[in-house]
Amino acid sequence: MEPPWRSAALPDASPGPLAPLAARAAAALRAAAQSVAVFESTAGGLVQAALQACPGASSYTTCGAVTYGPKKAGAVLGSFDASAPRPPDGPSYKESKRAWTSSLARAKRGEVGATWCVSESGACGPTFNFPDISCGFTAIFVSGPIEKAVFVESTHADREQNMWAFAKAALDLLAECVEEHAGASPPEEHGAPLLLPKEDRYGGVEVDVIESIDSAEAVARAGAELRGHLAEWQAAGKGGVWLRVPRSSAAFAGQAVASGFEFHHARPGYVLLTRWLPTERPSPLPSYGFTQIGVGGVVLNSKDEVLLVQERVAPIPMFQNSWKMPGGLADPGEDFGQTVLREIMEETGVTASLEGVVSLRHTHGVRFGQGDIYVLVRMRAIEEGISIDESEIKDARWMDKETIRSLVAEQGASLDGRVSANNWKMICNALEGSLIAVSELPNSRGGRPTMLYTASTV
């Protein structure tokens, strides 16, 4: 008998440590002395990786694969018949994913000899094969002593966010199946660990709190578990403790504060707390990022005119209605050039290419007490037509050097309709001074290259 497919909301999951995603499923598998195989597609290997990140993974993991489309999957699926006719539309495409995951999970569970098999397949975005699909979705099927199936539909097409959320949905469904078959309760009620500690490279400990510690009993038990660990770590001479609390377990943060932890930083999806255990020396634990980066552009057109803007709302009243270079704050992961290209396009519709870095200004005590680094770059316009974003910009114009000079305000005078002396100085540096060159270096941590900024040689 086919289990009913139930619809499920997109779970709350953000990129981060893997083990907390699978902690509940891993604990249930260990307690039941059972094994699992994983065949995933949309999650891209996150399900298997999260299971293997948990302590004792060798006792329950068997094998699995990431399959991306029936034609491409044949080499790793062996005798399983991956052929299927192409669906004609979005609803048929989604239905084909339900059929695919149920057939694959049942077949591979038997071939591998695992107690359970999880199969997951869908689409993450940002683009889709059918015009009537605009958001990510996935079909998840767990085959085992009992079978369950869920269909998860996202509200967006953010590829990476969907991958993490779909992985969590698959792991939660696996945990539900194992617990139901064992007649067990969720982990906080049957003694599975609620905290997942591991030693770091500096003689300290990193601790991940599992998801969904929200009942009073679970919070109290996690607090007792933490106090026990702290006594062990202090006796062992450990240094700093980094405690990551996911949003779904936010109720536990109070227990951590009561145990001497301080808030370090918060991001969407989690809060991080720290405690320095040695009492004989001060804490060397680094602070969270305390400096923001803004990037402005001296953009030149084909006539060597400079693009200046008036902000609709200036960050400081004295700068209201003054003329300035376009730009803004960097988003995480952006290089200087990427930030200013994005900001100029959003504010004025002008596109440009980077010629080099002009200068850096460093100040302190800005918003939230942060430091501020303002990077000025020189750009050459590609598309010169101005189309302002009226929600941010009041006006934008191309001005020649003499026009800008005529607008420079005296020290202490009103800046209404004027250019500040500091901005004039930076514009002159961009027009007449040497540029700081930009080059790429391999990143020792892997991933995107490191950007190196060096003074130009004469």
C-alpha positions, 0 to 999 in steps of 0.5 A: 500500500502506498503511503500518502504524500503529505505536504510540508512547509519549508523548514528553517535551515541556514548554511552552517555546521552539518551535525545539528541537521542530522543529530536527531536522526543519528541519535535514533539510528544509533539507539535502534542499531539500524542503518541507512542509505541515502540517494539525493539530488536537490540537496546535493549531498548535504543529507549524507554529509550531515549524517556522517558529521555526527559522532558514531556515523560508522555504525549506521551509514552504508552508502549513497549517491547524488544523482542529477537527472535520470540520464546522468544517474545511470552510471551510479544507480546500476541496475535501477531503471532510470529512464522516464518520459519527459513530463509535459508541464510543471504538475507532471514534473512534480508528480514524476519526482514523487514516482522517482523517489519512491521507486528508488528508495525501495529498490536501493534499500533492498540492494544495499541491505540497509534498514532505511533508504532515503530518496530525495529529488526536486528542483532548487532554482534559480531557474526551472525547466517549466514556466509554471514553476517559479519556486523550489520543491522536493519530493522525499521518500523514506523506505524501511520497516515503515514508509513515509513521504513528504512533498516540500514546496519552497516560497523562493528560488534561492538555490543554496537556501533551498538545498539546506532546507530540503536536506533538513526536511529529509533528515527530519523525516528519517528521524520521524520514521526511525523513532516511530518504528522504535516506539521512541520519543523525540531525543530530548525524552530518551537520553540522546545528547542535546549538545554536540561538542568537538575540540578545536585547534586552539585547546578549546571546544566548539559546541553545536546545540541540536535543533528544536530544544523548545520544551521546558524539560528539554531546556532544563536537560540541555542546561544540566548537560552543559554544566556537566561538560563545563566541569569536565572541560575546566578540569581538563584545562580547556580554553574557550568554549564556542556555543552555537544555538540555532533559532529553533532552540533559542529558549536554551540561550538563557541557560547558557547565559546563566552558565557564564556565557556571553553573547558573541554575535547573532546571524539569521538562523543562530546565535553564538555565545562564548565563555573563556574558562581559565581564570588566571589569564584574560580571554584572547577570544576574538571579537565578531566583525566590528568594522563595516566596509563602504565603497564609493565610485568616481565614475567617468563618462566618455567626456571625463565628466564625473557622476554625482548623486543626491541621496533622498535621505542622507545618513547625517542631517548636515549632508542632506541635499549635498552632492556625493559619489554613488556607492554603499555598504558591501554585502557579505562576500562582495569584493570592492569592485562588486559592491560599487558596480552593484550600488551604481547600477541600483542607484543610477542605472549606469554600468561601469568597469573598474579601473583601480582603487583610489584611496581608503578612509578609516574612521570609528564610532559610526552606527552601532559603535562600529568602525568604518572603512570607506574605499574609493575606486575609479570607474569607467562608464559603459552605459552612461544613461541615468535612470535613478532609483527614486526610493534612494536617490533624489537626483544624479548628474554628470558634472565636469571638474570645473562645475564640481569645483564651483560647488565645493563648500567652505569649511563650516558652510551649509552643504545643501546643493554643494560638494563637501571639501573632503569629497572634492579632495577624493575626486581630485585624487581619483582624477589626478593621482595614481591608482592602487592596482588589483590582482587575484591570489589563490585562496589558501582556504579554497574557494574564490580567489583573494583580491590583492591591492598594491601600490602602482609601481613607477 
